[in-house]
Structures are given as C-alpha cells and as structure tokens.
Amino acid sequence: IAVPDFIHVLNHARVNDFMDRVAPPWVLKPRLMAGAIGIKKVHNRDHFWEIANGLGDEQSYYVLEQFIPGDVLHVDSIVYEREVLFAIASKYGKPPMQVSHEGDVFTTAILEHGTELEGTLLEFNARVLAAMGLVRGVSHTEYIRAHDGGKLYFLETAARVGGAHIADLVEAASGLNLWAEWAKIELAGGAAPYRVAPTRSEYAALLVSLARQEWPDMSNYNDPEICWRMQKKHHAGFIVKSPSLARVDQLLAQYAERVRQDFWAYLPPKERPSD
C-alpha cells in the first residue's frame, strides 16, 4: 500500500534528513483533528522551521509529509466482521486542503460506476481497511491519484462517517444512511447477522460554500434534481442526484460557477475546530 513519505516531527536530526531526501513542498499535518484543520503547506526548510519553532512543545503533535500533486478521492464504506459489505467511491472537485487554504466552493461527486478507476480504488480501499484491522463499523478513507503516472496513494482514514455532509451525498446516491447503518452494526455487535441493502445506485454530487449573506436566498436554484439544501448561517449548499452521470456533472459545473458569483465568501482556515 503506497503512502506519501512522512516523518514524525520529534527528532530534529531525522526531520532534517527527511527534508534532505524528500523534495519540497511538504505538508505539516496534526496527528489528530479532522478535515483540513491545522494543516499547513510548507515550501522550504526555513519555512518549516519557522512554523515548527512557533509550535514549541506541540511540535510532536505533527507529522511532516511529502506533498503529492493529484486528485483526492474518497471511499465511504460499511464493514462487518472484517468484510466490506458496501463501499462507494467519490472524487473531490478540488482537494479539501486547497479549498480550505486558497478558497473556493467545496464539491465532491460519485465516480462513474464500472470504470477501471472505480474498480481499482474499491479494491485498494478493501486492502487498506483490512490492514487497519477494522472489524465492524463505517469508515471514510481518502486517497490521492497522482497527476504524475496516476499511482494511487493512501492518504488518511477514520472509523467514522465522513464529515461535510458526505453522509447525505452517500444517502442520495444509494439510499443508505450511514449513521443508521452504523447504529445497526453496533446493535448487532458481531453476535447477530447484519445485512446492507442499498435501495438505488444513482449519481450524486455535493456542493458547499461559505456565503457572504447570513441566510443566502437559494430559491433560484430550482432544478428537480436537487434533493437536499443546506440550512446554515452564512452557508450555501446543495446535493443533486440523477440516474445520469452527465446530468449530475452538468448541474455541478453550473451551480459551482453560479454560487461563486452569488454567494461565495472566504475565511482563512482555523487552527482548531469550532463547529
């Protein structure tokens, strides 16, 4: 299982060896947190030490990781007794770290079914979850498909439902509510049978943006494919679904551009979660 090269920010001599061996840029990542919170892109050695020295005794809470340019994909899975019973693959429009640090509309969409990419990614995901030893539960796991050569890298995983309304995206496409399925798994506990039964296999896409307006008026976004709307201060968001991948792609592209014009706002990323 390929992973980006990384080093624990603890022994400074080893960190310097890493920076000698792995070309910048790098990514400084907290060992905890979620999403892109606390992540910093590091451009050179001096930049790293400037950040690291500012962290003081909290340096050891971080890892320094090789930055691999590429598409970021995610697989959301249901596992019972070490068997992946359900998995659905998606691709972020722009990598979450780029959206968080540079600002843009956050999007992700279900991959085309039956493609070589989907098959390879789902097989890779099963290997990752087996290696992690997940016995039962749900997981949200992210991967990089490198721009140079298309190689897949395991990026990160969590034994929980994905955030940022990805569970709503999965439900739109499959009919499965991952929170409800997780509860069923915990009740079964390995002692009782558990089965998963998606009610549909459609395409869906999710769009979320910070908004300049306290309560943005999204009434002009009225295509029948919209199945979910975000109701949150200073946010705009939708999920669209359709049996047609082309229709979902068309709506996502149109809505992303319209939302940039109508609502989009940017705030610098926070160091710690507040919501």
C-alpha positions as CSV (number, residue, x, y, z in Angstrom):
1,I,0.0,0.0,0.0
2,A,1.7,3.2,-1.2
3,V,1.6,6.2,1.1
4,P,3.3,9.6,0.9
5,D,6.6,9.6,2.7
6,F,6.4,11.2,6.1
7,I,8.3,11.8,9.4
8,H,7.2,12.5,12.9
9,V,8.2,16.0,14.0
10,L,10.1,14.8,17.1
11,N,13.8,14.2,16.4
12,H,15.2,17.2,14.6
13,A,18.1,15.4,13.0
14,R,15.7,12.9,11.5
15,V,13.5,15.7,10.3
16,N,16.4,17.4,8.6
17,D,17.3,14.0,7.0
18,F,13.8,13.8,5.7
19,M,14.0,17.3,4.2
20,D,17.3,16.4,2.5
21,R,15.8,13.2,1.0
22,V,12.3,14.4,0.0
23,A,11.9,17.5,-2.2
24,P,9.5,20.3,-1.1
25,P,6.8,21.3,-0.9
26,W,5.7,19.3,2.2
27,V,2.5,19.2,4.3
28,L,2.6,19.7,8.0
29,K,-0.3,17.8,9.5
30,P,-1.7,17.4,13.0
31,R,-1.9,13.8,14.2
32,L,-5.4,14.5,15.3
33,M,-8.1,16.9,14.1
34,A,-10.3,16.3,11.0
35,G,-10.7,17.7,7.5
36,A,-8.0,20.2,6.6
37,I,-8.0,21.9,10.1
38,G,-4.5,22.7,11.2
39,I,-2.8,21.6,8.0
40,K,-0.1,23.8,6.5
41,K,1.7,23.6,3.2
42,V,5.4,24.1,3.7
43,H,7.5,25.5,0.9
44,N,11.1,25.1,2.1
45,R,13.3,24.2,5.1
46,D,13.3,27.8,6.5
47,H,9.5,27.9,6.3
48,F,9.3,24.6,8.1
49,W,11.5,25.7,11.0
50,E,9.7,29.0,11.3
51,I,6.4,27.1,11.8
52,A,7.9,24.3,13.9
53,N,9.6,26.7,16.3
54,G,6.3,28.6,16.8
55,L,4.7,25.3,17.8
56,G,7.1,24.9,20.7
57,D,6.4,21.8,22.7
58,E,3.4,20.9,20.4
59,Q,5.8,20.0,17.6
60,S,5.4,16.4,18.4
61,Y,1.7,16.6,17.7
62,Y,2.5,16.9,14.0
63,V,3.9,14.9,11.1
64,L,5.7,16.3,8.0
65,E,4.5,14.6,4.9
66,Q,5.5,14.6,1.2
67,F,3.2,16.6,-0.9
68,I,1.9,14.6,-3.9
69,P,0.0,16.7,-6.5
70,G,-3.0,14.8,-7.6
71,D,-6.8,14.2,-7.5
72,V,-8.1,13.5,-4.0
73,L,-10.7,10.7,-3.9
74,H,-12.7,9.2,-1.0
75,V,-14.4,5.9,-0.3
76,D,-17.1,5.6,2.2
77,S,-17.5,2.0,3.5
78,I,-19.6,-0.3,5.7
79,V,-17.6,-3.1,7.3
80,Y,-19.0,-6.1,9.3
81,E,-16.8,-8.8,10.7
82,R,-13.9,-7.6,8.6
83,E,-15.8,-7.8,5.3
84,V,-16.5,-4.7,3.3
85,L,-20.3,-5.0,2.6
86,F,-20.7,-1.7,0.9
87,A,-18.4,0.9,-0.5
88,I,-19.0,3.9,-2.7
89,A,-16.2,6.0,-4.4
90,S,-16.2,9.7,-5.0
91,K,-13.8,12.4,-6.2
92,Y,-13.4,15.9,-4.7
93,G,-13.6,18.8,-7.2
94,K,-10.5,20.4,-5.7
95,P,-8.6,18.8,-2.8
96,P,-10.1,19.9,0.5
97,M,-6.8,21.4,1.7
98,Q,-6.7,23.6,-1.4
99,V,-10.3,24.7,-0.8
100,S,-9.6,25.5,2.8
101,H,-6.3,27.4,2.3
102,E,-6.9,29.1,-1.1
103,G,-10.7,29.4,-1.0
104,D,-13.3,28.0,-3.4
105,V,-16.5,26.1,-3.5
106,F,-16.2,22.6,-2.0
107,T,-17.5,19.9,-4.2
108,T,-17.4,16.1,-4.4
109,A,-19.2,13.7,-6.7
110,I,-19.8,10.0,-7.1
111,L,-17.4,8.3,-9.5
112,E,-18.7,6.7,-12.7
113,H,-19.7,3.1,-12.0
114,G,-18.0,0.2,-13.7
115,T,-14.8,2.1,-14.6
116,E,-11.3,0.9,-14.2
117,L,-10.6,3.7,-11.7
118,E,-13.6,2.8,-9.5
119,G,-12.7,-0.9,-9.5
120,T,-9.0,-0.2,-8.7
121,L,-10.0,2.2,-5.9
122,L,-12.5,-0.1,-4.3
123,E,-10.0,-2.9,-4.3
124,F,-7.3,-0.7,-2.8
125,N,-9.8,0.5,-0.2
126,A,-10.6,-3.1,0.9
127,R,-6.8,-3.7,1.3
128,V,-6.4,-0.6,3.4
129,L,-9.3,-1.4,5.7
130,A,-8.0,-5.0,6.2
131,A,-4.6,-3.7,7.0
132,M,-6.1,-1.2,9.5
133,G,-7.9,-4.1,11.2
134,L,-11.4,-2.6,11.1
135,V,-13.7,-5.3,12.5
136,R,-17.0,-3.6,12.1
137,G,-18.3,-0.1,11.6
138,V,-18.2,2.6,8.9
139,S,-15.2,4.4,7.5
140,H,-14.3,7.5,5.5
141,T,-11.0,7.0,3.7
142,E,-9.1,9.3,1.4
143,Y,-6.7,8.6,-1.5
144,I,-4.5,10.6,-3.9
145,R,-4.3,9.7,-7.6
146,A,-1.0,11.3,-8.6
147,H,-1.0,13.6,-11.6
148,D,2.3,12.0,-12.5
149,G,1.6,8.5,-13.6
150,G,-1.8,8.0,-11.9
151,K,-0.5,6.0,-9.0
152,L,-2.9,5.6,-6.0
153,Y,-1.7,6.6,-2.5
154,F,-3.4,6.0,0.8
155,L,-3.8,9.4,2.4
156,E,-5.9,9.0,5.6
157,T,-8.8,7.1,7.1
158,A,-11.2,7.4,10.0
159,A,-13.5,4.8,11.6
160,R,-16.5,7.1,11.4
161,V,-18.9,8.7,9.0
162,G,-17.4,11.3,6.7
163,G,-18.0,15.0,7.6
164,A,-19.0,17.9,5.4
165,H,-22.4,16.3,4.6
166,I,-20.8,13.4,2.7
167,A,-23.2,11.1,4.5
168,D,-26.0,12.9,2.8
169,L,-24.3,12.5,-0.5
170,V,-24.0,8.8,0.0
171,E,-27.7,8.5,1.0
172,A,-28.7,10.5,-2.1
173,A,-26.9,8.0,-4.4
174,S,-27.5,4.8,-2.6
175,G,-30.5,5.2,-0.2
176,L,-28.3,4.2,2.7
177,N,-28.0,6.4,5.8
178,L,-24.5,5.7,7.1
179,W,-25.4,6.9,10.6
180,A,-28.3,4.5,10.8
181,E,-26.3,1.6,9.4
182,W,-23.5,2.3,11.9
183,A,-26.2,2.1,14.7
184,K,-27.4,-1.2,13.3
185,I,-23.9,-2.6,13.3
186,E,-23.3,-1.6,16.9
187,L,-26.6,-3.3,17.9
188,A,-25.7,-6.5,16.0
189,G,-22.2,-6.4,17.7
190,G,-20.9,-9.4,15.7
191,A,-23.3,-11.7,17.5
192,A,-26.2,-11.2,15.2
193,P,-26.3,-11.1,11.4
194,Y,-26.2,-7.8,9.6
195,R,-27.0,-7.1,6.0
196,V,-26.9,-4.0,4.0
197,A,-29.3,-3.3,1.2
198,P,-28.9,-0.2,-1.0
199,T,-32.2,0.9,-2.4
200,R,-30.7,2.6,-5.5
201,S,-27.4,3.1,-7.4
202,E,-27.5,6.6,-8.9
203,Y,-25.1,9.5,-9.3
204,A,-25.0,12.4,-6.9
205,A,-22.9,15.5,-6.2
206,L,-22.4,17.7,-3.2
207,L,-21.6,21.4,-3.2
208,V,-21.0,23.6,-0.1
209,S,-19.8,27.2,0.2
210,L,-19.3,29.9,2.7
211,A,-21.8,32.7,1.9
212,R,-21.5,36.5,2.2
213,Q,-25.2,36.6,3.2
214,E,-26.3,35.5,6.6
215,W,-29.2,33.5,5.0
216,P,-28.5,33.2,1.3
217,D,-31.6,33.0,-0.9
218,M,-31.2,29.8,-2.9
219,S,-34.7,29.8,-4.3
220,N,-33.5,30.4,-7.9
221,Y,-31.7,27.1,-7.7
222,N,-34.7,25.0,-8.5
223,D,-33.8,22.1,-10.8
224,P,-35.8,19.0,-9.9
225,E,-32.5,17.0,-9.3
226,I,-31.9,19.0,-6.1
227,C,-32.6,16.6,-3.2
228,W,-31.0,18.4,-0.3
229,R,-30.4,22.0,0.6
230,M,-28.1,23.4,3.3
231,Q,-29.8,25.4,6.1
232,K,-27.0,27.1,8.0
233,K,-26.0,30.7,8.6
234,H,-23.5,32.0,6.0
235,H,-23.5,28.8,4.0
236,A,-25.0,27.7,0.7
237,G,-25.2,24.1,-0.3
238,F,-27.0,21.5,-2.4
239,I,-27.0,17.9,-3.3
240,V,-28.1,16.9,-6.8
241,K,-28.9,13.3,-7.9
242,S,-29.9,11.6,-11.1
243,P,-29.5,8.3,-12.9
244,S,-27.5,10.2,-15.4
245,L,-23.8,11.0,-14.6
246,A,-23.8,13.6,-17.4
247,R,-26.7,15.4,-15.9
248,V,-25.1,15.5,-12.4
249,D,-21.8,16.7,-13.9
250,Q,-23.6,19.4,-15.8
251,L,-25.5,20.7,-12.8
252,L,-22.4,20.6,-10.6
253,A,-20.4,22.7,-13.0
254,Q,-23.3,25.2,-13.5
255,Y,-24.0,25.5,-9.8
256,A,-20.4,25.9,-8.7
257,E,-20.0,28.8,-11.1
258,R,-23.3,30.4,-10.0
259,V,-22.5,30.0,-6.3
260,R,-19.1,31.7,-6.8
261,Q,-20.9,34.7,-8.2
262,D,-24.0,34.7,-5.9
263,F,-22.7,33.7,-2.5
264,W,-19.1,32.6,-2.2
265,A,-17.0,34.1,0.7
266,Y,-13.6,33.1,2.1
267,L,-12.3,32.9,5.6
268,P,-8.7,31.8,6.5
269,P,-8.6,28.2,7.9
270,K,-8.9,27.8,11.6
271,E,-6.2,26.1,13.7
272,R,-8.8,24.2,15.8
273,P,-12.4,23.2,15.1
274,S,-15.1,25.4,16.4
275,D,-18.2,23.8,14.9
